[in-house]
Amino acid sequence: MRMDDVLQRIQGEFVEMPGLCLTPAQDRRLWGLDRDVCDALLAALVEANFLSKTREGAYVRTEGARPSHGTSRRGPTSAVA
């Protein structure tokens, strides 16, 4: 699966479930990603202001954020196993 497809899936989950708040471990389990890939994708979504990281380290959708294609200027675009 391509990274862009995974980014769109992650954004879709947060759009479909307002108020969704997930820890990195929950994110990895939900999307079946390894730690490094998941951390890179979450960082790209934070950089794009789609997600925000709470003080507790969980991720929530930034208020008013809309899903976008090409989420990160420097984000990964390779395939995910």
Backbone as XML, in Angstrom:
<?xml version="1.0"?>
<chain id="A" units="angstrom">
  <residue number="1" name="MET">
    <atom name="N" x="0.848" y="-1.181" z="0.000"/>
    <atom name="CA" x="0.000" y="0.000" z="0.000"/>
    <atom name="C" x="0.891" y="1.241" z="0.000"/>
  </residue>
  <residue number="2" name="ARG">
    <atom name="N" x="0.508" y="2.234" z="-0.770"/>
    <atom name="CA" x="1.273" y="3.482" z="-0.847"/>
    <atom name="C" x="1.048" y="4.338" z="0.397"/>
  </residue>
  <residue number="3" name="MET">
    <atom name="N" x="2.080" y="5.092" z="0.751"/>
    <atom name="CA" x="1.991" y="5.963" z="1.927"/>
    <atom name="C" x="0.853" y="6.973" z="1.789"/>
  </residue>
  <residue number="4" name="ASP">
    <atom name="N" x="0.662" y="7.521" z="0.595"/>
    <atom name="CA" x="-0.434" y="8.477" z="0.393"/>
    <atom name="C" x="-1.782" y="7.835" z="0.699"/>
  </residue>
  <residue number="5" name="ASP">
    <atom name="N" x="-1.927" y="6.552" z="0.331"/>
    <atom name="CA" x="-3.179" y="5.846" z="0.611"/>
    <atom name="C" x="-3.378" y="5.670" z="2.109"/>
  </residue>
  <residue number="6" name="VAL">
    <atom name="N" x="-2.297" y="5.368" z="2.821"/>
    <atom name="CA" x="-2.383" y="5.203" z="4.272"/>
    <atom name="C" x="-2.707" y="6.543" z="4.926"/>
  </residue>
  <residue number="7" name="LEU">
    <atom name="N" x="-2.078" y="7.621" z="4.462"/>
    <atom name="CA" x="-2.376" y="8.953" z="4.997"/>
    <atom name="C" x="-3.846" y="9.297" z="4.808"/>
  </residue>
  <residue number="8" name="GLN">
    <atom name="N" x="-4.393" y="8.990" z="3.644"/>
    <atom name="CA" x="-5.810" y="9.261" z="3.388"/>
    <atom name="C" x="-6.694" y="8.424" z="4.309"/>
  </residue>
  <residue number="9" name="ARG">
    <atom name="N" x="-6.299" y="7.183" z="4.530"/>
    <atom name="CA" x="-7.082" y="6.318" z="5.430"/>
    <atom name="C" x="-7.086" y="6.877" z="6.842"/>
  </residue>
  <residue number="10" name="ILE">
    <atom name="N" x="-5.920" y="7.291" z="7.321"/>
    <atom name="CA" x="-5.821" y="7.857" z="8.666"/>
    <atom name="C" x="-6.676" y="9.110" z="8.777"/>
  </residue>
  <residue number="11" name="GLN">
    <atom name="N" x="-6.565" y="9.990" z="7.798"/>
    <atom name="CA" x="-7.379" y="11.214" z="7.814"/>
    <atom name="C" x="-8.862" y="10.858" z="7.817"/>
  </residue>
  <residue number="12" name="GLY">
    <atom name="N" x="-9.236" y="9.873" z="7.019"/>
    <atom name="CA" x="-10.636" y="9.458" z="6.957"/>
    <atom name="C" x="-11.157" y="8.990" z="8.302"/>
  </residue>
  <residue number="13" name="GLU">
    <atom name="N" x="-10.350" y="8.246" z="9.038"/>
    <atom name="CA" x="-10.770" y="7.779" z="10.365"/>
    <atom name="C" x="-11.047" y="8.961" z="11.296"/>
  </residue>
  <residue number="14" name="PHE">
    <atom name="N" x="-10.154" y="9.947" z="11.287"/>
    <atom name="CA" x="-10.343" y="11.101" z="12.166"/>
    <atom name="C" x="-11.519" y="11.971" z="11.733"/>
  </residue>
  <residue number="15" name="VAL">
    <atom name="N" x="-11.801" y="12.025" z="10.432"/>
    <atom name="CA" x="-12.951" y="12.797" z="9.944"/>
    <atom name="C" x="-14.258" y="12.082" z="10.296"/>
  </residue>
  <residue number="16" name="GLU">
    <atom name="N" x="-14.287" y="10.775" z="10.114"/>
    <atom name="CA" x="-15.506" y="10.000" z="10.353"/>
    <atom name="C" x="-15.863" y="9.888" z="11.822"/>
  </residue>
  <residue number="17" name="MET">
    <atom name="N" x="-14.869" y="10.041" z="12.702"/>
    <atom name="CA" x="-15.102" y="9.909" z="14.142"/>
    <atom name="C" x="-14.646" y="11.161" z="14.872"/>
  </residue>
  <residue number="18" name="PRO">
    <atom name="N" x="-15.464" y="12.220" z="14.846"/>
    <atom name="CA" x="-15.083" y="13.454" z="15.543"/>
    <atom name="C" x="-14.751" y="13.159" z="17.007"/>
  </residue>
  <residue number="19" name="GLY">
    <atom name="N" x="-13.709" y="13.785" z="17.488"/>
    <atom name="CA" x="-13.299" y="13.582" z="18.870"/>
    <atom name="C" x="-12.384" y="12.386" z="19.068"/>
  </residue>
  <residue number="20" name="LEU">
    <atom name="N" x="-12.065" y="11.672" z="17.997"/>
    <atom name="CA" x="-11.170" y="10.520" z="18.099"/>
    <atom name="C" x="-9.836" y="10.963" z="18.677"/>
  </residue>
  <residue number="21" name="CYS">
    <atom name="N" x="-9.362" y="10.234" z="19.664"/>
    <atom name="CA" x="-8.103" y="10.543" z="20.345"/>
    <atom name="C" x="-7.373" y="9.222" z="20.534"/>
  </residue>
  <residue number="22" name="LEU">
    <atom name="N" x="-6.242" y="9.070" z="19.846"/>
    <atom name="CA" x="-5.515" y="7.805" z="19.859"/>
    <atom name="C" x="-4.065" y="7.991" z="20.271"/>
  </residue>
  <residue number="23" name="THR">
    <atom name="N" x="-3.575" y="7.054" z="21.068"/>
    <atom name="CA" x="-2.163" y="7.041" z="21.418"/>
    <atom name="C" x="-1.390" y="6.439" z="20.237"/>
  </residue>
  <residue number="24" name="PRO">
    <atom name="N" x="-0.084" y="6.637" z="20.193"/>
    <atom name="CA" x="0.702" y="6.023" z="19.121"/>
    <atom name="C" x="0.529" y="4.499" z="19.059"/>
  </residue>
  <residue number="25" name="ALA">
    <atom name="N" x="0.452" y="3.841" z="20.209"/>
    <atom name="CA" x="0.256" y="2.384" z="20.216"/>
    <atom name="C" x="-1.102" y="2.009" z="19.613"/>
  </residue>
  <residue number="26" name="GLN">
    <atom name="N" x="-2.135" y="2.775" z="19.927"/>
    <atom name="CA" x="-3.451" y="2.522" z="19.349"/>
    <atom name="C" x="-3.437" y="2.761" z="17.843"/>
  </residue>
  <residue number="27" name="ASP">
    <atom name="N" x="-2.741" y="3.818" z="17.418"/>
    <atom name="CA" x="-2.621" y="4.113" z="15.988"/>
    <atom name="C" x="-1.982" y="2.935" z="15.253"/>
  </residue>
  <residue number="28" name="ARG">
    <atom name="N" x="-0.893" y="2.426" z="15.805"/>
    <atom name="CA" x="-0.183" y="1.307" z="15.161"/>
    <atom name="C" x="-1.072" y="0.080" z="15.048"/>
  </residue>
  <residue number="29" name="ARG">
    <atom name="N" x="-1.810" y="-0.237" z="16.099"/>
    <atom name="CA" x="-2.703" y="-1.399" z="16.067"/>
    <atom name="C" x="-3.837" y="-1.199" z="15.074"/>
  </residue>
  <residue number="30" name="LEU">
    <atom name="N" x="-4.449" y="-0.022" z="15.079"/>
    <atom name="CA" x="-5.590" y="0.255" z="14.203"/>
    <atom name="C" x="-5.216" y="0.135" z="12.736"/>
  </residue>
  <residue number="31" name="TRP">
    <atom name="N" x="-4.048" y="0.657" z="12.373"/>
    <atom name="CA" x="-3.660" y="0.673" z="10.962"/>
    <atom name="C" x="-2.634" y="-0.386" z="10.598"/>
  </residue>
  <residue number="32" name="GLY">
    <atom name="N" x="-2.230" y="-1.214" z="11.555"/>
    <atom name="CA" x="-1.300" y="-2.296" z="11.283"/>
    <atom name="C" x="0.057" y="-1.833" z="10.787"/>
  </residue>
  <residue number="33" name="LEU">
    <atom name="N" x="0.573" y="-0.770" z="11.411"/>
    <atom name="CA" x="1.844" y="-0.184" z="10.977"/>
    <atom name="C" x="2.936" y="-0.431" z="12.006"/>
  </residue>
  <residue number="34" name="ASP">
    <atom name="N" x="4.175" y="-0.492" z="11.536"/>
    <atom name="CA" x="5.273" y="-0.586" z="12.497"/>
    <atom name="C" x="5.547" y="0.808" z="13.064"/>
  </residue>
  <residue number="35" name="ARG">
    <atom name="N" x="6.308" y="0.846" z="14.140"/>
    <atom name="CA" x="6.530" y="2.097" z="14.881"/>
    <atom name="C" x="7.104" y="3.215" z="14.006"/>
  </residue>
  <residue number="36" name="ASP">
    <atom name="N" x="8.157" y="2.923" z="13.243"/>
    <atom name="CA" x="8.812" y="3.969" z="12.456"/>
    <atom name="C" x="7.892" y="4.556" z="11.397"/>
  </residue>
  <residue number="37" name="VAL">
    <atom name="N" x="7.165" y="3.697" z="10.687"/>
    <atom name="CA" x="6.252" y="4.168" z="9.646"/>
    <atom name="C" x="5.124" y="4.979" z="10.267"/>
  </residue>
  <residue number="38" name="CYS">
    <atom name="N" x="4.547" y="4.466" z="11.332"/>
    <atom name="CA" x="3.442" y="5.164" z="11.990"/>
    <atom name="C" x="3.898" y="6.529" z="12.515"/>
  </residue>
  <residue number="39" name="ASP">
    <atom name="N" x="5.064" y="6.564" z="13.155"/>
    <atom name="CA" x="5.579" y="7.839" z="13.674"/>
    <atom name="C" x="5.795" y="8.852" z="12.544"/>
  </residue>
  <residue number="40" name="ALA">
    <atom name="N" x="6.306" y="8.386" z="11.409"/>
    <atom name="CA" x="6.539" y="9.284" z="10.271"/>
    <atom name="C" x="5.217" y="9.823" z="9.717"/>
  </residue>
  <residue number="41" name="LEU">
    <atom name="N" x="4.223" y="8.961" z="9.619"/>
    <atom name="CA" x="2.923" y="9.398" z="9.097"/>
    <atom name="C" x="2.251" y="10.377" z="10.049"/>
  </residue>
  <residue number="42" name="LEU">
    <atom name="N" x="2.287" y="10.081" z="11.332"/>
    <atom name="CA" x="1.684" y="10.989" z="12.313"/>
    <atom name="C" x="2.401" y="12.333" z="12.319"/>
  </residue>
  <residue number="43" name="ALA">
    <atom name="N" x="3.722" y="12.308" z="12.219"/>
    <atom name="CA" x="4.485" y="13.558" z="12.173"/>
    <atom name="C" x="4.108" y="14.377" z="10.937"/>
  </residue>
  <residue number="44" name="ALA">
    <atom name="N" x="3.908" y="13.708" z="9.809"/>
    <atom name="CA" x="3.505" y="14.413" z="8.586"/>
    <atom name="C" x="2.141" y="15.054" z="8.762"/>
  </residue>
  <residue number="45" name="LEU">
    <atom name="N" x="1.228" y="14.368" z="9.434"/>
    <atom name="CA" x="-0.113" y="14.922" z="9.648"/>
    <atom name="C" x="-0.102" y="16.060" z="10.663"/>
  </residue>
  <residue number="46" name="VAL">
    <atom name="N" x="0.789" y="16.004" z="11.631"/>
    <atom name="CA" x="0.951" y="17.120" z="12.571"/>
    <atom name="C" x="1.551" y="18.312" z="11.835"/>
  </residue>
  <residue number="47" name="GLU">
    <atom name="N" x="2.570" y="18.060" z="11.024"/>
    <atom name="CA" x="3.211" y="19.130" z="10.254"/>
    <atom name="C" x="2.208" y="19.812" z="9.321"/>
  </residue>
  <residue number="48" name="ALA">
    <atom name="N" x="1.289" y="19.041" z="8.773"/>
    <atom name="CA" x="0.272" y="19.575" z="7.864"/>
    <atom name="C" x="-0.891" y="20.224" z="8.620"/>
  </residue>
  <residue number="49" name="ASN">
    <atom name="N" x="-0.800" y="20.244" z="9.954"/>
    <atom name="CA" x="-1.846" y="20.812" z="10.818"/>
    <atom name="C" x="-3.172" y="20.079" z="10.710"/>
  </residue>
  <residue number="50" name="PHE">
    <atom name="N" x="-3.128" y="18.802" z="10.321"/>
    <atom name="CA" x="-4.350" y="17.992" z="10.327"/>
    <atom name="C" x="-4.547" y="17.375" z="11.708"/>
  </residue>
  <residue number="51" name="LEU">
    <atom name="N" x="-3.460" y="16.933" z="12.329"/>
    <atom name="CA" x="-3.513" y="16.373" z="13.679"/>
    <atom name="C" x="-2.736" y="17.259" z="14.630"/>
  </residue>
  <residue number="52" name="SER">
    <atom name="N" x="-3.118" y="17.167" z="15.896"/>
    <atom name="CA" x="-2.380" y="17.807" z="16.978"/>
    <atom name="C" x="-2.037" y="16.732" z="17.995"/>
  </residue>
  <residue number="53" name="LYS">
    <atom name="N" x="-0.934" y="16.933" z="18.687"/>
    <atom name="CA" x="-0.523" y="15.990" z="19.723"/>
    <atom name="C" x="-0.877" y="16.583" z="21.076"/>
  </residue>
  <residue number="54" name="THR">
    <atom name="N" x="-1.566" y="15.785" z="21.899"/>
    <atom name="CA" x="-1.949" y="16.256" z="23.228"/>
    <atom name="C" x="-0.757" y="16.196" z="24.180"/>
  </residue>
  <residue number="55" name="ARG">
    <atom name="N" x="-0.908" y="16.814" z="25.337"/>
    <atom name="CA" x="0.149" y="16.761" z="26.350"/>
    <atom name="C" x="0.449" y="15.335" z="26.782"/>
  </residue>
  <residue number="56" name="GLU">
    <atom name="N" x="-0.569" y="14.476" z="26.691"/>
    <atom name="CA" x="-0.409" y="13.074" z="27.079"/>
    <atom name="C" x="0.213" y="12.233" z="25.967"/>
  </residue>
  <residue number="57" name="GLY">
    <atom name="N" x="0.435" y="12.836" z="24.789"/>
    <atom name="CA" x="1.068" y="12.118" z="23.694"/>
    <atom name="C" x="0.117" y="11.463" z="22.720"/>
  </residue>
  <residue number="58" name="ALA">
    <atom name="N" x="-1.186" y="11.695" z="22.879"/>
    <atom name="CA" x="-2.183" y="11.146" z="21.955"/>
    <atom name="C" x="-2.375" y="12.113" z="20.783"/>
  </residue>
  <residue number="59" name="TYR">
    <atom name="N" x="-3.007" y="11.612" z="19.739"/>
    <atom name="CA" x="-3.252" y="12.423" z="18.542"/>
    <atom name="C" x="-4.734" y="12.665" z="18.372"/>
  </residue>
  <residue number="60" name="VAL">
    <atom name="N" x="-5.082" y="13.928" z="18.068"/>
    <atom name="CA" x="-6.456" y="14.337" z="17.811"/>
    <atom name="C" x="-6.467" y="15.199" z="16.552"/>
  </residue>
  <residue number="61" name="ARG">
    <atom name="N" x="-7.609" y="15.241" z="15.912"/>
    <atom name="CA" x="-7.744" y="16.087" z="14.728"/>
    <atom name="C" x="-7.733" y="17.547" z="15.153"/>
  </residue>
  <residue number="62" name="THR">
    <atom name="N" x="-6.956" y="18.349" z="14.459"/>
    <atom name="CA" x="-6.900" y="19.778" z="14.721"/>
    <atom name="C" x="-8.248" y="20.386" z="14.339"/>
  </residue>
  <residue number="63" name="GLU">
    <atom name="N" x="-8.776" y="21.226" z="15.188"/>
    <atom name="CA" x="-10.084" y="21.821" z="14.931"/>
    <atom name="C" x="-10.099" y="22.528" z="13.579"/>
  </residue>
  <residue number="64" name="GLY">
    <atom name="N" x="-11.093" y="22.203" z="12.773"/>
    <atom name="CA" x="-11.253" y="22.813" z="11.459"/>
    <atom name="C" x="-10.391" y="22.198" z="10.367"/>
  </residue>
  <residue number="65" name="ALA">
    <atom name="N" x="-9.557" y="21.217" z="10.716"/>
    <atom name="CA" x="-8.670" y="20.604" z="9.724"/>
    <atom name="C" x="-9.461" y="19.776" z="8.730"/>
  </residue>
  <residue number="66" name="ARG">
    <atom name="N" x="-9.057" y="19.860" z="7.491"/>
    <atom name="CA" x="-9.695" y="19.093" z="6.429"/>
    <atom name="C" x="-8.673" y="18.156" z="5.812"/>
  </residue>
  <residue number="67" name="PRO">
    <atom name="N" x="-9.129" y="16.982" z="5.388"/>
    <atom name="CA" x="-8.198" y="16.054" z="4.730"/>
    <atom name="C" x="-7.657" y="16.677" z="3.451"/>
  </residue>
  <residue number="68" name="SER">
    <atom name="N" x="-6.423" y="16.326" z="3.149"/>
    <atom name="CA" x="-5.827" y="16.845" z="1.921"/>
    <atom name="C" x="-4.991" y="15.768" z="1.270"/>
  </residue>
  <residue number="69" name="HIS">
    <atom name="N" x="-4.743" y="15.931" z="0.000"/>
    <atom name="CA" x="-3.841" y="15.043" z="-0.717"/>
    <atom name="C" x="-2.470" y="15.686" z="-0.649"/>
  </residue>
  <residue number="70" name="GLY">
    <atom name="N" x="-1.408" y="14.877" z="-0.668"/>
    <atom name="CA" x="-0.054" y="15.439" z="-0.586"/>
    <atom name="C" x="0.133" y="16.132" z="0.739"/>
  </residue>
  <residue number="71" name="THR">
    <atom name="N" x="-0.090" y="15.416" z="1.827"/>
    <atom name="CA" x="-0.141" y="15.987" z="3.172"/>
    <atom name="C" x="1.130" y="16.689" z="3.595"/>
  </residue>
  <residue number="72" name="SER">
    <atom name="N" x="2.271" y="16.132" z="3.274"/>
    <atom name="CA" x="3.506" y="16.706" z="3.773"/>
    <atom name="C" x="4.448" y="17.065" z="2.632"/>
  </residue>
  <residue number="73" name="ARG">
    <atom name="N" x="5.089" y="18.190" z="2.774"/>
    <atom name="CA" x="6.074" y="18.595" z="1.761"/>
    <atom name="C" x="7.230" y="17.619" z="1.721"/>
  </residue>
  <residue number="74" name="ARG">
    <atom name="N" x="7.585" y="17.050" z="2.872"/>
    <atom name="CA" x="8.733" y="16.157" z="2.905"/>
    <atom name="C" x="8.341" y="14.755" z="3.344"/>
  </residue>
  <residue number="75" name="GLY">
    <atom name="N" x="7.047" y="14.513" z="3.451"/>
    <atom name="CA" x="6.558" y="13.228" z="3.924"/>
    <atom name="C" x="6.886" y="12.096" z="2.978"/>
  </residue>
  <residue number="76" name="PRO">
    <atom name="N" x="6.898" y="10.876" z="3.499"/>
    <atom name="CA" x="7.225" y="9.709" z="2.698"/>
    <atom name="C" x="6.165" y="9.424" z="1.660"/>
  </residue>
  <residue number="77" name="THR">
    <atom name="N" x="6.605" y="8.913" z="0.511"/>
    <atom name="CA" x="5.675" y="8.569" z="-0.551"/>
    <atom name="C" x="5.864" y="7.151" z="-1.037"/>
  </residue>
  <residue number="78" name="SER">
    <atom name="N" x="6.731" y="6.402" z="-0.371"/>
    <atom name="CA" x="6.993" y="5.034" z="-0.807"/>
    <atom name="C" x="5.884" y="4.103" z="-0.319"/>
  </residue>
  <residue number="79" name="ALA">
    <atom name="N" x="6.009" y="2.849" z="-0.675"/>
    <atom name="CA" x="5.001" y="1.862" z="-0.326"/>
    <atom name="C" x="5.189" y="1.364" z="1.101"/>
  </residue>
  <residue number="80" name="VAL">
    <atom name="N" x="4.086" y="0.951" z="1.692"/>
    <atom name="CA" x="4.078" y="0.358" z="3.017"/>
    <atom name="C" x="3.831" y="-1.128" z="2.827"/>
  </residue>
  <residue number="81" name="ALA">
    <atom name="N" x="4.576" y="-1.941" z="3.551"/>
    <atom name="CA" x="4.414" y="-3.391" z="3.432"/>
    <atom name="C" x="3.109" y="-3.856" z="4.025"/>
  </residue>
</chain>
